[in-house]
Structures are given as C-alpha cells and as structure tokens.
Amino acid sequence: MKAGATPIVPVLLSGGTGTRLWPVSRANHPKQFIDLLGSETLFQAAVRRFSHAMFSPPLVLTQTEYSATARTQLLASGVRNARLLLEPSARNTAPAILAAALHLDQTMSNSLMVVAPSDHLIGDPAVFRDCIRAAIPAAEAGQLVTFGVRPTGPETGFGYLELERPFEHGEFAPMPLRKFVEKPSMERAQAMVNAGTYLWNAGIFLFTTKSIIRAFQDHTPEMLPLVQDALDTSLEEGDGLTLGADAWSGLPSISVDYAVMEHTANLCVVPFSGAWSDLGNWDAVRQASAFTPEDDVSTGGRATAIDCEATLLRSNPDGPQLVGIGLKDIIAVATPDAVLVAHKSRAQDVGKAALALGTGATHPGQANDRQANAWGWVDSLSRGAGYRVNYMHVEPGHRISLPASPLQTKHWTVVSGTARLTLDTVIRCLRENQSVHIPPGVVPQLENTGQIPLALIETQTGNVSGPADIAYAESRPIGNVN
C-alpha cells in the first residue's frame, strides 16, 4: 500500500445461516459464530485477519438477531472500534454490499472497501494481504477487483472464474476476467482445473465506494432508492445502525454476482495461491481439520475414531459420546438434540436436513438450545410440564435485568463466580454453591462483579409455556451504570 493512502475498510459479511453445517450451525447460532477448527470462531479469525495497519476498523454486516453475538465476539477479539450495520432480515449479498457502500461513501467519501465473508478459512493472512496490496492500483483506478483461488482439485460446490490466460503459482497481478462459471459437474470441473485458466470464486472483492455504487446504478438501479431509504430510516445505537425494516423488506434476495458482477465490464481478478476453504460443508471441515493425515480422519469434542478412513466424527462437549469403528467416507455429527450421519459425498446436501425438519423459529432444523446475548449465553438443559431448567453464563462486568414473572417462580444456584443480586430493593451477594429463591412478581437484577464468568443453574416452575423470559433481559456493562 502506498505511503499516506487511506486505510482500506474491511466489510465483513456475517449474516448467513450455514445450513450445510447442521446440526451444529443453526439459524439462531450460525456457522460464522462457531468455533469449528480451534480456539476462536470463524468470525473472530476474520476480524483478526483484518487487524492490520493497512485496514481501518471493520464494518460488520449482520442480521439484528446476531448483533449481541457479534459484539461479544468482537470484544473477545480485542476489537472495540468496529461498526455494525444491522439487517432487519436476510437479503443476500447484493443489498448488503450496496448498503455498506452507500453508508461508507457518506462517512468516508470514495474510500476503498474490501468485502469478505466472515466464515471462510484463509491459511496465510500475510499472503492474502499481499494480494490485496497488488489489487489497490486497479481498484483506485475504478475497477472492481475480485479474488480467485487457485484450484487444488475439481470441486462441484464452487463457482469458477475464467481468465483470459493461464496464471503462474504465486502471481498476484490483476488479470482480465473472461466470465463467471456456475457450479459445474465433476467432469466439467476436472476439465477446468486441467485447463489452468480457471480459479475458484472466493466471493471476496476490493473496490472504491463510488465504483461499486456506479455499478449498481448501471445494472440494478431499482435497488438504490430502497437501500438509501433503509439507510435514511435507520436507527443508530452506539456502535451501529439498524437499517429501516420497511424499505429493506422490499428488496430482492439476490447475490452481488447475479446483480452486478456478471454484467459489468470493468472487472479484474487477482489470483490467490494460499490455503483457502469456504468451509461450506462437513467434508470441507474434515479436510481442513484432519489431524491424522494418513487416514484423513477428523474428530472433535466427545468423539473417538477407531480404524476409520476419510471420516469426520464430532460431538459437542455437552453432547453424547460418539464412537466410530471401521468407518470410511462417513460424516457423523452429534449435538444434544440431533445426530447427523451421512456419506461424505452427500455433504452438500446436509442443508436439506434443516429444511426437512421444519422452518419454524423453534424447530430443530433452525434453532438449538443455546441463546446468545450481549452479556453471555443461556443453555436450555431440560423442560417439561410446568418447569424449565437453564444454565446461565454471565461475562464479567455485566448487569442484566429481567422482567417480573407474575405466574412463575425461579430458583438460582451459583455454580462458579460471584453474583450481586437485587430483588426489588434487597441486595444480596451469592458465591459458589449458594442459592436464592425468586418469588412470582419480583424483578430480579443480576450483576457479575467478579473477574471470571458467572455460572448459574436456573430452575423455573409455574407458567413456562411461552418463550424463556431471559430472551427479554436488558443488559449493559456495569461500568456504564450510575
């Protein structure tokens, strides 16, 4: 990047639901916010990837229901100056990118923006940054730059980019793009890999705000007034904007490739030869995480593989013990409420399971038993006629206020940490193994004043037929409360 240039704004797309990684990824806690490969989530890895002097603080595009999770994970990553642009509903990448461009152009006129999914694996961030540096002159000259990944083999789950000429390994120079190619058959994919003039479409872009806005004006002008209206009617809250729901609901759900990229002429490609995966299905996760290369086996959580080959076994830490013996080409994933077993050749079809199980907000195809909040999370442990049992995790420095439950009694027991509890006007401090009874109609307020997370078991009795009232908790950092 040239001296004195304005840093590039990373725009992190974080609104997808990752249905092909069901049952771990659900609509209420999707792929990008899950730790799939190590000690951080994919979203946190993306944030860290762009925590570099050549980049401004990120602009995170996600849905309103994920805002608490995104904020919590940003803070856990040490990022405190990010901005959030919150979508009232999912509308795919074209409306999201246009909203980001219009917003940035109003606040940082004609700035450079790099658009990247927050749920991909990029093995060498330094090489990736070198690719972005190589693309800057083309982007500043008004071109839309996309980044393509050197294929390591035929893949039918990716779109492809056809180049004008073959490329060399490690070549970073922007190259003309001949056309986009839809997801091919296996025979066609093999022919494209052999040709040496095709790259996987990584869905990563670099351009100025004015260049991409102009491209939308040329190819989908009907979207501009609706997106601008959504920005004009947005609600500002601290670190972000919530786009106006009425205008946003009128937008089509369409990808930026279909809306703009496949129609524009001022497009070029920078090849990326580093390790990359969209982690789009469980077999991709297996390939990225296999720790026994001779057998190509990956295990995670409470899972054990015995004499297995080309197999993934994964069970959540709170899930059942999962054991595979003599398996080959199998994917088995277990959570407390669901088990997936599939041949790895059908990994692309796993999203059909979520659809088959239903689309309701509480269906196992869409929701799991964990509810993330800005202050921590709640796991539903058990529920039956007249009772509900939850595990509550409250991060240090947070205070939550719950609404009164006129027909419900609660009992809280501290598992670890220290709680400062206010029941109406009565204040109590609770430590490990201490508990409190909360009668119906009392407004409880809970604070974690300690240095470690606060863990509690909550037992509710009475009228528990509706949503858990924890969903309506109000939260704020203790330091901001007078």
Sequence and secondary structure as in RCSB ss.txt:
>XXXX:A:sequence
MKAGATPIVPVLLSGGTGTRLWPVSRANHPKQFIDLLGSETLFQAAVRRFSHAMFSPPLVLTQTEYSATARTQLL
ASGVRNARLLLEPSARNTAPAILAAALHLDQTMSNSLMVVAPSDHLIGDPAVFRDCIRAAIPAAEAGQLVTFGVR
PTGPETGFGYLELERPFEHGEFAPMPLRKFVEKPSMERAQAMVNAGTYLWNAGIFLFTTKSIIRAFQDHTPEMLP
LVQDALDTSLEEGDGLTLGADAWSGLPSISVDYAVMEHTANLCVVPFSGAWSDLGNWDAVRQASAFTPEDDVSTG
GRATAIDCEATLLRSNPDGPQLVGIGLKDIIAVATPDAVLVAHKSRAQDVGKAALALGTGATHPGQANDRQANAW
GWVDSLSRGAGYRVNYMHVEPGHRISLPASPLQTKHWTVVSGTARLTLDTVIRCLRENQSVHIPPGVVPQLENTG
QIPLALIETQTGNVSGPADIAYAESRPIGNVN
>XXXX:A:secstr
  TT   BEEEEE     GGGTTTSBTTB GGGS SSSSS HHHHHHHHT STTB S EEEEEGGGHHHHHHHHH
HTT  S EEEEESS   HHHHHHHHHHHHHHHSTT EEEEEESS EES HHHHHHHHHHHHHHHHTT EEEEEE 
 SS  SSS EEEESS   TT  S EEEEEEE    HHHHHHHHHHT EEEEEEEEEEEHHHHHHHHHHH TTHHH
HHHHHHHT EEETTEEE  HHHHHTS    HIIIIITT SSEEEEEE S EE   SHHHHHHHH SBTTTTBEEE
ESEEEES BS EEEE TTS  EEEES BSEEEEEETTEEEEEEGGGGGGTHHHHHHT  STTSTTT  SEEEETT
EEEEEEEEETTEEEEEEEE TTEEEE    TTEEEEEEEEES EEEEETTEEEEE TT EEEE TT  EEEEE S
SS EEEEEEEEE   SS GGGG EEEEGGG  
